[in-house]
Amino acid sequence: MDKGEVGVSTSTYPDPPPYYKLYTDDNVKQGSAPKPPPPIEGKYEMFGQPFDTNDPTINSLEAQGIRRLYPVKHNCQQELKKLNHSILVCFLELLDILINNPASEQRIQKIENLQLLFVNMHHLINEFRPHQARETLRVIMERQKVQREEMIAALTRAMETAQKRLLDCKVVAEKLKMELEKRKPPVAMEAKHIEDMQMDTATSSKQDSKDLDNIQNSDYELCDFVNSYIQTVEESFHQGH
């Protein structure tokens, strides 16, 4: 690894590695993109900091070269209360030194003691991280369970409503079917009714034709009467002259 690569890897916001350009959509579809590297095992560096996959989730204070102020087997709550009390006392002592003798070497010692107390307290708090992760996961799963139960209940209510409406529609359809069957005449009667309608239609047609003939005959008689009357008037007129 050259100096340029080291500078890039240790910067606060390093650029992505240049080979990311090889993972285009076409290369991924064709299978020509490089395969991802295997999981790292053992020691490695990331952003200039050494890491080891075999290390525990929370390193001990001794592994970090820090003096432990509480026993290995301890009650976290009690030890946190003790450390909090020690921090307050040490801070008050530091204020007293700064007021009475700011140039005293005890000032530096008190600052170092405060730093050690805060590091121990922070380490104790970090021991609760796995427990916090489990509790967070439990809360998420319980929330998902409640959401799914609510969704199942809503789907059940919707299904029951749909089934009820289908049953209502089925009852209405059966009632309509029964009404239609009651109103529908038998087949023989229906055929007779059709035949009667045809006969009525034929009779009506004949009657209409007869009425038309009667109307035409009346017209002819009226015309003959008018012609004879005209002739009689003319003859009387000629005889008078």
Accessible surface in RSA format (square Angstrom, percent):
REM  Atomic radii and reference values for relative SASA: ProtOr
REM  Chains: A
REM  Algorithm: Lee & Richards
REM  Probe-radius: 1.40
REM  Slices: 20
REM RES _ NUM      All-atoms   Total-Side   Main-Chain    Non-polar    All polar
REM                ABS   REL    ABS   REL    ABS   REL    ABS   REL    ABS   REL
RES MET A   1   176.45  91.4  94.08  62.3  82.37 196.1  91.34  77.7  85.11 112.8
RES ASP A   2    88.79  62.2  75.92  75.6  12.88  30.4  44.94 105.8  43.85  43.7
RES LYS A   3   188.61  92.0 178.20 109.3  10.42  24.8 122.58 110.3  66.03  70.3
RES GLY A   4    50.39  62.1   0.00   N/A  50.39  62.1  43.19 118.5   7.20  16.1
RES GLU A   5    96.54  55.4  90.87  68.8   5.67  13.5  36.79  71.2  59.76  48.8
RES VAL A   6    66.93  44.0  66.92  60.6   0.02   0.0  66.93  58.2   0.00   0.0
RES GLY A   7    41.06  50.6   0.00   N/A  41.06  50.6  33.80  92.7   7.26  16.3
RES VAL A   8    74.23  48.8  70.53  63.8   3.70   8.9  73.92  64.2   0.31   0.8
RES SER A   9    44.05  37.2  37.99  50.7   6.06  14.0  37.84  80.6   6.21   8.7
RES THR A  10    70.64  50.2  46.28  46.9  24.36  58.1  32.29  43.4  38.35  58.0
RES SER A  11    44.79  37.9  32.70  43.6  12.10  27.9  40.44  86.1   4.36   6.1
RES THR A  12   117.06  83.3  85.72  86.9  31.34  74.7  58.33  78.4  58.73  88.8
RES TYR A  13   196.39  91.7 174.10  99.1  22.29  58.0 131.04  98.5  65.35  80.6
RES PRO A  14    42.61  31.1  21.56  19.7  21.04  76.5  23.15  19.1  19.45 120.9
RES ASP A  15   107.98  75.6  96.64  96.2  11.34  26.8  21.49  50.6  86.49  86.3
RES PRO A  16    85.65  62.4  69.40  63.3  16.24  59.0  76.33  63.0   9.31  57.9
RES PRO A  17    61.82  45.1  55.52  50.6   6.30  22.9  61.77  51.0   0.05   0.3
RES PRO A  18   109.73  80.0 100.04  91.2   9.70  35.2 104.19  86.0   5.54  34.4
RES TYR A  19   120.95  56.5 115.67  65.8   5.28  13.7  86.45  65.0  34.50  42.5
RES TYR A  20   115.79  54.1 108.56  61.8   7.23  18.8  74.81  56.2  40.98  50.5
RES LYS A  21   141.15  68.9 126.94  77.9  14.21  33.8  75.20  67.7  65.95  70.3
RES LEU A  22    87.95  49.0  86.96  62.2   0.99   2.5  87.76  61.6   0.18   0.5
RES TYR A  23    85.17  39.8  63.04  35.9  22.14  57.6  55.86  42.0  29.31  36.1
RES THR A  24    63.78  45.4  57.56  58.4   6.22  14.8  60.62  81.4   3.16   4.8
RES ASP A  25   111.13  77.8 104.96 104.5   6.17  14.6  23.62  55.6  87.50  87.3
RES ASP A  26    93.75  65.7  91.56  91.1   2.19   5.2  18.46  43.5  75.29  75.1
RES ASN A  27    42.11  29.0  42.11  40.7   0.00   0.0   0.43   1.0  41.68  40.3
RES VAL A  28    89.25  58.7  74.48  67.4  14.77  35.6  76.04  66.1  13.21  35.8
RES LYS A  29   173.46  84.6 134.89  82.8  38.57  91.8  88.67  79.8  84.79  90.3
RES GLN A  30   141.23  79.0 102.74  75.1  38.49  91.6  40.76  86.8 100.47  76.2
RES GLY A  31    62.46  77.0   0.00   N/A  62.46  77.0  32.31  88.7  30.15  67.5
RES SER A  32    74.91  63.3  40.51  54.1  34.40  79.2  47.89 102.0  27.02  37.9
RES ALA A  33    20.30  18.7   7.54  11.6  12.76  29.0   7.93  11.2  12.37  32.8
RES PRO A  34    58.02  42.3  44.13  40.2  13.89  50.5  55.20  45.6   2.82  17.5
RES LYS A  35   186.25  90.9 165.14 101.3  21.11  50.3 109.49  98.6  76.76  81.8
RES PRO A  36   108.66  79.2  94.78  86.4  13.88  50.4  95.61  78.9  13.05  81.1
RES PRO A  37   107.55  78.4  88.08  80.3  19.47  70.8  93.32  77.0  14.23  88.5
RES PRO A  38   108.73  79.2  96.34  87.8  12.39  45.0 102.86  84.9   5.87  36.5
RES PRO A  39   121.63  88.6  99.09  90.3  22.54  81.9 110.19  91.0  11.43  71.0
RES ILE A  40   105.10  59.8  86.26  64.3  18.84  45.4  90.80  65.4  14.30  38.8
RES GLU A  41   154.71  88.8 128.21  97.0  26.51  63.1  43.78  84.7 110.93  90.6
RES GLY A  42    18.78  23.2   0.00   N/A  18.78  23.2  17.39  47.7   1.39   3.1
RES LYS A  43   175.27  85.5 147.75  90.7  27.51  65.5  90.75  81.7  84.52  90.0
RES TYR A  44    66.23  30.9  53.33  30.3  12.90  33.6  34.09  25.6  32.14  39.6
RES GLU A  45   133.70  76.8 104.12  78.8  29.58  70.4  30.62  59.2 103.08  84.2
RES MET A  46    90.06  46.6  85.72  56.7   4.35  10.3  55.64  47.3  34.42  45.6
RES PHE A  47   121.55  60.8 106.52  66.0  15.03  39.1 106.52  64.6  15.03  43.0
RES GLY A  48    33.81  41.7   0.00   N/A  33.81  41.7   9.19  25.2  24.62  55.1
RES GLN A  49   106.91  59.8 106.91  78.1   0.00   0.0  28.48  60.6  78.43  59.5
RES PRO A  50   104.43  76.1  88.28  80.5  16.15  58.7  88.46  73.0  15.97  99.2
RES PHE A  51    82.94  41.5  75.65  46.9   7.29  19.0  81.19  49.2   1.76   5.0
RES ASP A  52    33.85  23.7  23.20  23.1  10.65  25.2   7.11  16.7  26.74  26.7
RES THR A  53    67.25  47.8  33.31  33.8  33.94  80.9  40.23  54.0  27.02  40.8
RES ASN A  54   124.61  85.9  93.06  89.9  31.55  76.0  31.10  74.8  93.51  90.4
RES ASP A  55    67.80  47.5  51.15  50.9  16.65  39.4   9.09  21.4  58.71  58.6
RES PRO A  56    88.80  64.7  69.80  63.6  19.00  69.1  81.56  67.3   7.24  45.0
RES THR A  57   129.44  92.1  89.21  90.4  40.23  95.9  61.81  83.0  67.63 102.2
RES ILE A  58    47.11  26.8  29.72  22.1  17.39  41.9  32.71  23.6  14.40  39.1
RES ASN A  59    55.43  38.2  50.90  49.2   4.54  10.9   2.84   6.8  52.59  50.8
RES SER A  60    44.20  37.4  38.83  51.8   5.37  12.4  29.99  63.9  14.21  19.9
RES LEU A  61     1.04   0.6   1.04   0.7   0.00   0.0   1.04   0.7   0.00   0.0
RES GLU A  62   100.47  57.7  79.92  60.5  20.55  48.9  68.03 131.6  32.43  26.5
RES ALA A  63    79.79  73.4  35.46  54.7  44.33 100.8  48.10  67.7  31.69  83.9
RES GLN A  64    92.87  51.9  60.41  44.2  32.46  77.3  28.11  59.8  64.76  49.1
RES GLY A  65    71.60  88.3   0.00   N/A  71.60  88.3  37.03 101.6  34.57  77.4
RES ILE A  66    46.92  26.7  38.77  28.9   8.15  19.6  43.74  31.5   3.17   8.6
RES ARG A  67   155.63  65.3 141.12  71.9  14.52  34.6  73.32 100.2  82.32  49.9
RES ARG A  68    51.97  21.8  30.27  15.4  21.70  51.7  13.60  18.6  38.38  23.3
RES LEU A  69    59.09  32.9  25.57  18.3  33.52  84.3  31.43  22.1  27.66  74.4
RES TYR A  70     8.30   3.9   0.34   0.2   7.96  20.7   5.01   3.8   3.29   4.1
RES PRO A  71    78.08  56.9  66.07  60.2  12.01  43.7  77.39  63.9   0.68   4.3
RES VAL A  72   112.05  73.7  99.56  90.1  12.49  30.1  99.56  86.5  12.49  33.9
RES LYS A  73   191.51  93.4 170.68 104.7  20.84  49.6 118.53 106.7  72.98  77.7
RES HIS A  74    52.95  28.9  14.15   9.8  38.80  99.3  21.16  21.8  31.79  37.0
RES ASN A  75    74.94  51.7  64.21  62.0  10.73  25.8  20.37  49.0  54.57  52.7
RES CYS A  76    27.85  21.1  24.08  26.9   3.77   8.9   4.68  11.9  23.17  25.0
RES GLN A  77   127.62  71.4 124.57  91.0   3.06   7.3  31.86  67.8  95.77  72.6
RES GLN A  78   104.17  58.3 101.75  74.4   2.42   5.8  27.54  58.6  76.64  58.1
RES GLU A  79    17.04   9.8  17.04  12.9   0.00   0.0   0.00   0.0  17.04  13.9
RES LEU A  80    39.75  22.1  38.40  27.5   1.35   3.4  38.77  27.2   0.98   2.6
RES LYS A  81   150.79  73.6 142.44  87.4   8.36  19.9  89.94  81.0  60.85  64.8
RES LYS A  82   123.08  60.0 116.60  71.5   6.48  15.4  80.05  72.0  43.03  45.8
RES LEU A  83     8.66   4.8   8.46   6.1   0.20   0.5   8.66   6.1   0.00   0.0
RES ASN A  84    73.84  50.9  73.84  71.4   0.00   0.0   8.21  19.8  65.63  63.4
RES HIS A  85   119.32  65.2 117.84  81.9   1.48   3.8  78.43  80.8  40.88  47.6
RES SER A  86    44.76  37.8  38.80  51.8   5.95  13.7  14.67  31.2  30.09  42.2
RES ILE A  87    14.28   8.1  14.28  10.6   0.00   0.0  14.28  10.3   0.00   0.0
RES LEU A  88   100.00  55.7  99.73  71.3   0.28   0.7  99.88  70.1   0.12   0.3
RES VAL A  89    61.12  40.2  60.60  54.9   0.52   1.3  61.12  53.1   0.00   0.0
RES CYS A  90     9.39   7.1   8.82   9.8   0.57   1.3   7.26  18.4   2.13   2.3
RES PHE A  91    95.89  48.0  95.89  59.4   0.00   0.0  95.89  58.1   0.00   0.0
RES LEU A  92   113.95  63.5 109.14  78.1   4.81  12.1 109.16  76.7   4.80  12.9
RES GLU A  93    70.76  40.6  66.09  50.0   4.68  11.1  32.77  63.4  37.99  31.0
RES LEU A  94    15.89   8.9  15.89  11.4   0.00   0.0  15.89  11.2   0.00   0.0
RES LEU A  95    68.99  38.4  68.97  49.3   0.02   0.1  68.99  48.4   0.00   0.0
RES ASP A  96    79.25  55.5  76.70  76.3   2.56   6.0  19.10  44.9  60.15  60.0
RES ILE A  97    18.84  10.7  16.21  12.1   2.63   6.4  18.84  13.6   0.00   0.0
RES LEU A  98    70.42  39.2  60.60  43.4   9.82  24.7  60.83  42.7   9.60  25.8
RES ILE A  99   137.23  78.1 110.78  82.5  26.45  63.7 116.02  83.5  21.21  57.5
RES ASN A 100   107.22  73.9  73.84  71.4  33.38  80.4  30.52  73.5  76.70  74.1
RES ASN A 101    77.94  53.7  77.01  74.4   0.93   2.2  20.58  49.5  57.36  55.4
RES PRO A 102    76.97  56.1  73.37  66.9   3.60  13.1  73.55  60.7   3.42  21.3
RES ALA A 103    91.30  83.9  61.60  95.1  29.70  67.6  69.59  98.0  21.71  57.5
RES SER A 104    21.71  18.3  13.94  18.6   7.78  17.9   9.32  19.8  12.40  17.4
RES GLU A 105   147.95  84.9 138.81 105.0   9.14  21.8  53.71 103.9  94.24  76.9
RES GLN A 106   103.30  57.8 102.55  75.0   0.74   1.8  21.65  46.1  81.64  61.9
RES ARG A 107    75.93  31.9  75.93  38.7   0.00   0.0   7.06   9.7  68.87  41.7
RES ILE A 108    90.71  51.6  90.39  67.3   0.32   0.8  90.71  65.3   0.00   0.0
RES GLN A 109   105.36  58.9 103.21  75.4   2.14   5.1  25.30  53.8  80.06  60.7
RES LYS A 110    45.71  22.3  45.71  28.0   0.00   0.0  16.57  14.9  29.13  31.0
RES ILE A 111    79.32  45.1  78.61  58.6   0.71   1.7  78.61  56.6   0.71   1.9
RES GLU A 112   102.23  58.7  97.24  73.6   4.99  11.9  32.82  63.5  69.41  56.7
RES ASN A 113    49.81  34.3  48.42  46.8   1.39   3.3  11.45  27.6  38.36  37.1
RES LEU A 114    19.36  10.8  19.36  13.9   0.00   0.0  19.36  13.6   0.00   0.0
RES GLN A 115   117.54  65.7 111.70  81.6   5.84  13.9  33.88  72.1  83.66  63.5
RES LEU A 116    33.16  18.5  30.19  21.6   2.98   7.5  32.82  23.1   0.34   0.9
RES LEU A 117    19.97  11.1  19.97  14.3   0.00   0.0  19.97  14.0   0.00   0.0
RES PHE A 118   108.92  54.5 105.89  65.6   3.03   7.9 106.44  64.5   2.48   7.1
RES VAL A 119    49.03  32.3  45.91  41.6   3.12   7.5  48.40  42.1   0.62   1.7
RES ASN A 120     0.00   0.0   0.00   0.0   0.00   0.0   0.00   0.0   0.00   0.0
RES MET A 121    30.91  16.0  30.91  20.5   0.00   0.0   7.32   6.2  23.59  31.2
RES HIS A 122   106.19  58.0 105.20  73.1   0.99   2.5  69.60  71.7  36.59  42.6
RES HIS A 123    15.01   8.2  13.28   9.2   1.73   4.4  14.65  15.1   0.36   0.4
RES LEU A 124     0.00   0.0   0.00   0.0   0.00   0.0   0.00   0.0   0.00   0.0
RES ILE A 125    74.73  42.5  74.08  55.2   0.65   1.6  74.12  53.4   0.61   1.7
RES ASN A 126    36.15  24.9  36.15  34.9   0.00   0.0   4.56  11.0  31.59  30.5
RES GLU A 127    57.68  33.1  38.75  29.3  18.93  45.1  21.97  42.5  35.70  29.2
RES PHE A 128    78.68  39.4  78.23  48.5   0.44   1.2  78.60  47.7   0.07   0.2
RES ARG A 129   119.37  50.1 115.66  59.0   3.72   8.8  42.52  58.1  76.85  46.6
RES PRO A 130    50.01  36.4  41.46  37.8   8.56  31.1  49.42  40.8   0.59   3.7
RES HIS A 131    86.49  47.3  86.14  59.9   0.35   0.9  52.51  54.1  33.98  39.5
RES GLN A 132    91.74  51.3  88.54  64.7   3.20   7.6  32.07  68.3  59.67  45.3
RES ALA A 133    62.61  57.6  50.11  77.3  12.50  28.4  57.86  81.5   4.75  12.6
RES ARG A 134   148.57  62.4 141.86  72.3   6.71  16.0  72.22  98.7  76.35  46.3
RES GLU A 135    59.38  34.1  59.32  44.9   0.06   0.2  24.58  47.5  34.80  28.4
RES THR A 136    69.36  49.3  64.86  65.8   4.51  10.7  53.16  71.4  16.20  24.5
RES LEU A 137   105.58  58.8 104.12  74.5   1.46   3.7 105.18  73.9   0.40   1.1
RES ARG A 138   112.35  47.2 108.54  55.3   3.81   9.1  59.98  82.0  52.37  31.7
RES VAL A 139    62.80  41.3  62.20  56.3   0.60   1.4  62.20  54.0   0.60   1.6
RES ILE A 140    74.08  42.2  73.94  55.1   0.13   0.3  74.01  53.3   0.06   0.2
RES MET A 141   114.83  59.5 109.42  72.4   5.41  12.9  92.64  78.8  22.19  29.4
RES GLU A 142    84.81  48.7  83.16  62.9   1.65   3.9  35.96  69.6  48.84  39.9
RES ARG A 143   141.05  59.2 135.24  68.9   5.81  13.8  47.39  64.8  93.66  56.8
RES GLN A 144    80.67  45.1  79.78  58.3   0.90   2.1  19.26  41.0  61.41  46.6
RES LYS A 145   126.91  61.9 122.58  75.2   4.33  10.3  69.12  62.2  57.79  61.6
RES VAL A 146    76.31  50.2  76.31  69.1   0.00   0.0  76.31  66.3   0.00   0.0
RES GLN A 147    98.27  54.9  94.46  69.0   3.81   9.1  30.24  64.4  68.02  51.6
RES ARG A 148   156.94  65.9 156.15  79.6   0.78   1.9  46.92  64.1 110.02  66.7
RES GLU A 149    91.11  52.3  85.05  64.3   6.06  14.4  38.33  74.1  52.78  43.1
RES GLU A 150   108.52  62.3 101.55  76.8   6.96  16.6  43.07  83.3  65.44  53.4
RES MET A 151   120.64  62.5 114.24  75.6   6.40  15.2  84.56  71.9  36.08  47.8
RES ILE A 152   109.49  62.3 108.83  81.1   0.66   1.6 109.26  78.7   0.23   0.6
RES ALA A 153    41.66  38.3  35.04  54.1   6.62  15.1  41.28  58.1   0.38   1.0
RES ALA A 154    44.82  41.2  39.48  60.9   5.35  12.2  40.51  57.0   4.32  11.4
RES LEU A 155   115.65  64.4 111.93  80.1   3.73   9.4 112.43  79.0   3.23   8.7
RES THR A 156    52.16  37.1  50.63  51.3   1.53   3.6  36.94  49.6  15.22  23.0
RES ARG A 157   145.56  61.1 143.79  73.3   1.77   4.2  67.70  92.5  77.86  47.2
RES ALA A 158    60.20  55.4  47.32  73.0  12.88  29.3  55.49  78.1   4.71  12.5
RES MET A 159   106.33  55.1  99.61  65.9   6.72  16.0  68.86  58.5  37.47  49.6
RES GLU A 160    99.70  57.2  94.57  71.5   5.14  12.2  33.14  64.1  66.57  54.3
RES THR A 161    64.49  45.9  60.54  61.4   3.95   9.4  38.53  51.8  25.96  39.2
RES ALA A 162    50.03  46.0  44.37  68.5   5.65  12.9  49.54  69.8   0.48   1.3
RES GLN A 163    94.66  52.9  93.23  68.1   1.43   3.4  30.42  64.7  64.24  48.7
RES LYS A 164   140.52  68.6 137.91  84.6   2.61   6.2  82.24  74.0  58.28  62.1
RES ARG A 165   162.44  68.2 161.19  82.2   1.25   3.0  50.20  68.6 112.23  68.0
RES LEU A 166   123.71  68.9 118.88  85.1   4.83  12.1 119.28  83.8   4.43  11.9
RES LEU A 167   112.31  62.5 111.90  80.1   0.42   1.0 112.12  78.7   0.19   0.5
RES ASP A 168    74.40  52.1  72.23  71.9   2.17   5.1  26.58  62.6  47.82  47.7
RES CYS A 169    81.17  61.4  73.24  81.7   7.93  18.6  26.59  67.4  54.57  58.8
RES LYS A 170   126.18  61.6 119.64  73.4   6.54  15.6  69.30  62.4  56.89  60.6
RES VAL A 171    71.61  47.1  71.61  64.8   0.00   0.0  71.61  62.2   0.00   0.0
RES VAL A 172    83.77  55.1  83.59  75.7   0.18   0.4  83.76  72.8   0.02   0.1
RES ALA A 173    56.83  52.2  48.61  75.0   8.21  18.7  51.98  73.2   4.85  12.8
RES GLU A 174    88.25  50.7  86.36  65.3   1.90   4.5  34.76  67.2  53.50  43.7
RES LYS A 175   130.34  63.6 128.58  78.9   1.76   4.2  75.89  68.3  54.45  58.0
RES LEU A 176   107.58  59.9 107.49  76.9   0.09   0.2 107.50  75.5   0.08   0.2
RES LYS A 177   130.69  63.8 128.02  78.6   2.67   6.4  72.84  65.6  57.85  61.6
RES MET A 178   107.53  55.7 106.47  70.5   1.06   2.5  81.38  69.2  26.15  34.6
RES GLU A 179    80.19  46.0  80.19  60.7   0.00   0.0  28.17  54.5  52.02  42.5
RES LEU A 180   118.61  66.1 115.58  82.7   3.03   7.6 115.93  81.4   2.68   7.2
RES GLU A 181   109.05  62.6  91.94  69.6  17.11  40.7  40.64  78.6  68.41  55.9
RES LYS A 182   153.02  74.7 117.73  72.2  35.30  84.0  80.51  72.5  72.51  77.2
RES ARG A 183   189.69  79.6 160.49  81.8  29.20  69.5  59.40  81.2 130.29  79.0
RES LYS A 184   146.43  71.4 127.69  78.3  18.74  44.6  75.62  68.1  70.81  75.4
RES PRO A 185    65.53  47.8  55.80  50.9   9.73  35.4  61.71  51.0   3.82  23.7
RES PRO A 186    78.12  56.9  65.81  60.0  12.30  44.7  77.97  64.4   0.14   0.9
RES VAL A 187   123.40  81.2 120.10 108.7   3.30   7.9 120.10 104.4   3.29   8.9
RES ALA A 188    78.10  71.8  64.81 100.0  13.29  30.2  71.80 101.1   6.30  16.7
RES MET A 189   117.61  60.9 112.60  74.5   5.00  11.9  94.20  80.1  23.40  31.0
RES GLU A 190    71.66  41.1  70.99  53.7   0.67   1.6  16.44  31.8  55.22  45.1
RES ALA A 191    57.83  53.2  49.76  76.8   8.07  18.4  53.73  75.7   4.10  10.9
RES LYS A 192   136.05  66.4 133.15  81.7   2.90   6.9  77.91  70.1  58.14  61.9
RES HIS A 193   108.24  59.2 105.62  73.4   2.63   6.7  71.18  73.4  37.07  43.1
RES ILE A 194    85.16  48.5  85.05  63.4   0.11   0.3  85.13  61.3   0.03   0.1
RES GLU A 195    99.28  57.0  98.05  74.2   1.23   2.9  26.47  51.2  72.81  59.4
RES ASP A 196    59.20  41.5  58.18  57.9   1.02   2.4  20.15  47.4  39.05  38.9
RES MET A 197   104.34  54.0 101.73  67.3   2.61   6.2  93.30  79.3  11.04  14.6
RES GLN A 198   115.20  64.4 106.68  78.0   8.52  20.3  38.91  82.8  76.28  57.9
RES MET A 199   115.93  60.0 111.28  73.6   4.65  11.1 100.37  85.3  15.56  20.6
RES ASP A 200    94.81  66.4  89.78  89.4   5.03  11.9  29.44  69.3  65.37  65.2
RES THR A 201    88.74  63.1  83.57  84.7   5.17  12.3  64.97  87.3  23.77  35.9
RES ALA A 202    49.71  45.7  42.83  66.1   6.88  15.6  49.08  69.1   0.63   1.7
RES THR A 203    86.56  61.6  85.36  86.5   1.19   2.8  61.52  82.6  25.03  37.8
RES SER A 204    58.28  49.2  51.78  69.1   6.50  15.0  30.00  63.9  28.28  39.6
RES SER A 205    64.03  54.1  54.34  72.5   9.69  22.3  35.40  75.4  28.63  40.1
RES LYS A 206   153.50  74.9 145.48  89.3   8.02  19.1  92.90  83.6  60.60  64.6
RES GLN A 207    92.63  51.8  90.38  66.0   2.26   5.4  33.75  71.8  58.88  44.7
RES ASP A 208    87.39  61.2  80.21  79.8   7.18  17.0  28.71  67.6  58.68  58.5
RES SER A 209    61.45  51.9  55.97  74.7   5.49  12.6  30.04  64.0  31.42  44.0
RES LYS A 210   125.25  61.1 122.02  74.9   3.23   7.7  68.15  61.3  57.10  60.8
RES ASP A 211    55.94  39.2  54.68  54.4   1.27   3.0  22.19  52.2  33.75  33.7
RES LEU A 212    98.51  54.9  97.05  69.4   1.47   3.7  98.24  69.0   0.27   0.7
RES ASP A 213    70.53  49.4  70.07  69.7   0.47   1.1  20.18  47.5  50.35  50.2
RES ASN A 214    73.49  50.7  71.10  68.7   2.39   5.8  25.71  61.9  47.78  46.2
RES ILE A 215   102.17  58.1  99.35  74.0   2.82   6.8 102.17  73.6   0.00   0.0
RES GLN A 216    81.90  45.8  80.17  58.6   1.73   4.1  21.32  45.4  60.58  45.9
RES ASN A 217    79.47  54.8  78.25  75.6   1.22   2.9  18.95  45.6  60.52  58.5
RES SER A 218    64.77  54.7  59.43  79.3   5.34  12.3  31.01  66.0  33.76  47.3
RES ASP A 219    74.70  52.3  73.45  73.1   1.26   3.0  23.02  54.2  51.68  51.5
RES TYR A 220   146.35  68.3 145.77  82.9   0.58   1.5 101.72  76.4  44.64  55.0
RES GLU A 221   121.89  70.0 115.48  87.4   6.41  15.3  44.57  86.2  77.32  63.1
RES LEU A 222   111.45  62.1 107.67  77.0   3.79   9.5 111.09  78.0   0.37   1.0
RES CYS A 223    71.13  53.8  66.85  74.6   4.28  10.0  20.96  53.1  50.16  54.1
RES ASP A 224    92.52  64.8  87.34  86.9   5.18  12.2  28.94  68.1  63.58  63.4
RES PHE A 225   135.51  67.8 130.63  80.9   4.88  12.7 135.09  81.9   0.42   1.2
RES VAL A 226    67.51  44.4  66.46  60.2   1.05   2.5  67.51  58.7   0.00   0.0
RES ASN A 227    79.57  54.9  77.98  75.4   1.58   3.8  18.78  45.2  60.79  58.8
RES SER A 228    56.05  47.4  52.72  70.4   3.32   7.7  43.83  93.3  12.22  17.1
RES TYR A 229   136.64  63.8 132.28  75.3   4.36  11.4  93.41  70.2  43.23  53.3
RES ILE A 230    82.76  47.1  81.30  60.6   1.46   3.5  82.74  59.6   0.02   0.1
RES GLN A 231   108.26  60.5 107.87  78.8   0.39   0.9  25.08  53.4  83.18  63.1
RES THR A 232    79.45  56.5  78.33  79.4   1.12   2.7  55.22  74.2  24.24  36.6
RES VAL A 233    75.04  49.4  71.78  65.0   3.26   7.9  74.22  64.5   0.82   2.2
RES GLU A 234    94.51  54.3  92.42  69.9   2.09   5.0  29.96  57.9  64.55  52.7
RES GLU A 235   107.00  61.4 104.94  79.4   2.06   4.9  35.84  69.3  71.16  58.1
RES SER A 236    68.74  58.1  56.96  76.0  11.78  27.1  34.47  73.4  34.26  48.0
RES PHE A 237   122.79  61.4 114.46  70.9   8.33  21.7 121.94  73.9   0.85   2.4
RES HIS A 238   131.46  71.8 117.42  81.6  14.04  35.9  75.87  78.2  55.60  64.7
RES GLN A 239   153.59  85.9 119.84  87.6  33.75  80.4  47.01 100.1 106.58  80.8
RES GLY A 240    69.72  86.0   0.00   N/A  69.72  86.0  37.88 103.9  31.84  71.3
RES HIS A 241   163.18  89.2  98.61  68.5  64.57 165.2  91.96  94.8  71.22  82.9
END  Absolute sums over single chains surface
CHAIN  1 A    21398.9      19014.1       2384.9      12973.8       8425.2
END  Absolute sums over all chains
TOTAL         21398.9      19014.1       2384.9      12973.8       8425.2
